[in-house]
Amino acid sequence: MIETETPLASVPPPVPVPPPIIDADPALVLETLAPRVRLLQEEIAKVIVGQEDVIAAALYALFARGHCLLVGVPGLAKTLLVHTLARSLELGFSRIQFTPDLMPSDITGTEILEEEAATGHRRFVFARGPVFAQVVLADEINRTPPKTQAALLEAMQEKTVTVAGKTYRLEEPFMVLATQNPIEQEGTYPLPEAQLDRFLFELLVDYPTLEEEKRVVEQHSFSPLEKLQPVLTRDEVLRFRNAVAQVPAAPNVIDYAVRLVRATRPSKDGESPDYIKRWIRWGASPRASQYLILAGRARAACQGRFNVACEDVAALAPLVLRHRLIRTFQADAEGKTADEIIARLLEDVARD
């Protein structure tokens, strides 16, 4: 099942890459980011009750040019959260409902034979799939076979789609937010590690508190998105992204991020603690080190700071690392979760 807010269109030539929006002084741009983020969070709060940390992390991912995997049981408004985010940003949105019979061409698009009524001339034209949007909701991504899951790999990493030997570039900003149900295993296809690694964050969507659930029930609406007003335009998002990319990270912060990631790898050179060798089979790759700094820049900028701190790296470490650690059978037997292992690492790895 595929939902899109704009009809499929034929695009014979590849989609051109829009030039980046560059401001003379990124510092001036960053000064306006934190207030706009607060307005954006207030707008999203009109629909989504609670989940402040998840919303903030999704915004960090947006400005860090990353993608998010939202994990939570049904009924926690994961899909509604993505709808709300897209509507508040005034960006093109499409939803792909992943099912076992979904084919890769249902995501990327396909070439169709078109006949001109006047001349009778026939030609192949490319009909764009729902991946040609700026915010793509991949709903229940683990319910489709690996062949279809892999259709998103090129789009997520290279921001391009290749069909019939032709490469089409996706319009920036491009962001995939995928949802996954952690408790249902029948009829599901776990994402391979290579695809999990494409996600900047894995966000855990938990149950609301008592007061939050009361508010959810009180303000229930069958059309909650109608009250939303766009806060950021596409050009503003691109401008903020360019400015965030220039937020400096001191050498000691980069050193801390790299040491933290290297400590997740079971090795014999003394860089990882003994419990990592017992609980972790494969640690995080250098991409995790990069993502900690990239996401740290976004977190610092969204909070009104102009440089990355070690506290940004530590705060984002569970989001960046939890889906990149492959635990051993010993960890499962002892009931050690990825978050518990990361929390212990954060205590043991010095920040100096």
Summary of the structure (lengths in Angstrom):
residues: 352
radius of gyration: 21.3
end to end distance: 50.7
largest distance: 74.8
contacts: 1099
relative contact order: 0.16
helix: 44%
strand: 16%
